[in-house]
Amino acid sequence: MHPYSLDNQLRKCIYIVISCISISVPIYFDVLINFLGFEFISFTLTFGITFSILFFLVDKYLWKIFKFVNMIPNLEGKWNVIGKSSFKDEHGENYKFNMEIEIKQTLTSIEIFAETENSTSKSTMASIEMNHSKAIFRYTFENTPKNMSNDELQRHPGMIQLRINSNEDMSGDYFSGKHRLRYGELKLKKVNK
C-alpha cells in the first residue's frame, strides 16, 4: 500500500484530536501508576503508547465508522469494471473489455490492483479530491502483461480519473502509456458493499 493525498485538512484535524486525547489520558493514569509504584512509566511512554493505539484504530477502522466526521469515500472492496478503449478490434469497433479491481484502503494508505484476461496493474500514486460537486478519484498505475498475452501488449504506465457517483458506483476515463497512446472510458460497480 502507498499514501494517497486529500484536498482538505481532515487528516491534520484527526492528528490534533488524537494528540489532545493522548496528552490527557496519561494524567488519569498518574494516580494508578503512583499507587502501584510503577514510577518508571513516564508521561512520554504513556503518551506514545496512547497515541500509537489511537492512531492505529483510527487509521484502520474508525475512519470508516465516523462518516459524519470525515466524509472520505470508502472505496475499499472489489469492483467490476466495464471498459471501452480507443483501440479498434478486427471489425473496426472500439474494443470493449471487462476487468476486476480490488481496492485496499485505510485513512492514510491505498492500493488499487486490477486484473484483465491479459495483464495485471498496480497503483503507484493516488488522490481523492472532495472539493468538487462530485468527488474525483485519480490514480496512476503500472501495467504488467501476463506471460501468454499477445506481443503487442508491453509493460506501460497509465492514469485513471474517476468520478465518485456513490460508494458503489464510479465512472471516468483512462490514459495508458506514451508509446501506446490508448485511452478510453470506464464504468465501475462495487461487488461487495
CORMOPE-V113212 format. One record per backbone hydrogen bond with DSSP energy under -0.5 kcal/mol. CO is the residue of the C=O (numbers start at 0). NH is the residue of the N-H. E is the energy in kcal/mol with one decimal. If there is no record, write none. Layout:
CO | NH | E
CO | NH | E
This chain:
1 | 109 | -2.8
4 | 127 | -2.5
8 | 12 | -1.9
9 | 13 | -2.3
10 | 14 | -2.6
11 | 15 | -1.9
12 | 16 | -2.4
13 | 17 | -2.6
14 | 18 | -2.3
15 | 19 | -2.5
16 | 20 | -2.4
17 | 21 | -2.5
18 | 22 | -1.9
19 | 23 | -1.9
20 | 24 | -2.3
21 | 25 | -0.8
22 | 26 | -0.5
23 | 26 | -0.6
23 | 27 | -0.9
24 | 27 | -1.0
24 | 28 | -1.0
25 | 29 | -0.9
26 | 29 | -0.6
26 | 30 | -0.5
27 | 31 | -0.6
28 | 32 | -3.2
29 | 33 | -2.7
30 | 34 | -2.3
31 | 35 | -2.3
32 | 36 | -1.0
32 | 37 | -2.2
36 | 38 | -1.2
37 | 40 | -1.4
39 | 41 | -0.9
41 | 45 | -2.4
42 | 46 | -3.1
43 | 47 | -2.6
44 | 48 | -2.5
45 | 49 | -2.4
46 | 50 | -3.0
47 | 51 | -2.4
48 | 52 | -2.4
49 | 53 | -2.6
50 | 54 | -3.0
51 | 55 | -2.3
52 | 56 | -2.3
53 | 57 | -2.7
54 | 58 | -3.0
55 | 59 | -2.3
56 | 60 | -2.3
56 | 61 | -2.6
57 | 62 | -1.7
58 | 106 | -2.1
60 | 63 | -1.5
60 | 64 | -0.9
61 | 65 | -2.3
64 | 66 | -1.6
65 | 68 | -1.2
65 | 69 | -1.8
66 | 70 | -1.4
72 | 74 | -1.0
76 | 102 | -2.8
77 | 190 | -3.2
77 | 191 | -0.7
78 | 100 | -2.6
79 | 188 | -2.3
80 | 82 | -0.5
80 | 98 | -2.0
81 | 186 | -1.9
82 | 96 | -2.2
83 | 184 | -2.3
86 | 94 | -3.2
88 | 91 | -2.0
92 | 88 | -3.2
94 | 84 | -3.1
96 | 82 | -3.1
98 | 80 | -2.9
99 | 114 | -2.1
100 | 78 | -3.1
101 | 112 | -2.7
102 | 76 | -2.4
103 | 110 | -2.2
107 | 3 | -1.0
108 | 105 | -3.0
109 | 1 | -2.4
110 | 103 | -2.6
110 | 112 | -0.5
111 | 122 | -2.1
112 | 101 | -3.1
113 | 120 | -2.3
114 | 99 | -1.9
117 | 145 | -3.4
118 | 115 | -2.9
119 | 143 | -3.4
120 | 113 | -2.6
121 | 141 | -2.2
124 | 139 | -1.9
125 | 4 | -2.0
126 | 137 | -2.5
127 | 6 | -1.0
127 | 129 | -0.6
128 | 135 | -2.6
129 | 131 | -1.2
134 | 163 | -3.0
135 | 128 | -3.1
135 | 137 | -0.5
136 | 161 | -3.1
137 | 126 | -2.5
138 | 159 | -2.8
139 | 123 | -2.5
139 | 124 | -0.9
140 | 157 | -1.8
141 | 121 | -1.7
142 | 155 | -1.5
143 | 119 | -2.4
145 | 148 | -1.9
149 | 152 | -1.4
151 | 153 | -0.7
155 | 142 | -3.3
156 | 176 | -1.9
157 | 140 | -2.3
158 | 174 | -2.4
159 | 138 | -2.2
160 | 172 | -2.2
161 | 136 | -3.0
161 | 163 | -0.5
162 | 164 | -1.2
162 | 170 | -1.7
163 | 134 | -0.5
165 | 168 | -1.0
167 | 189 | -2.1
168 | 164 | -1.5
168 | 165 | -2.0
169 | 187 | -3.1
170 | 162 | -4.0
171 | 185 | -2.7
172 | 160 | -2.7
173 | 183 | -1.8
174 | 158 | -2.9
175 | 181 | -1.5
176 | 180 | -2.3
181 | 175 | -2.8
182 | 85 | -2.4
183 | 173 | -1.9
184 | 83 | -2.2
185 | 171 | -2.3
186 | 81 | -2.4
187 | 169 | -1.9
188 | 79 | -3.0
190 | 192 | -0.6
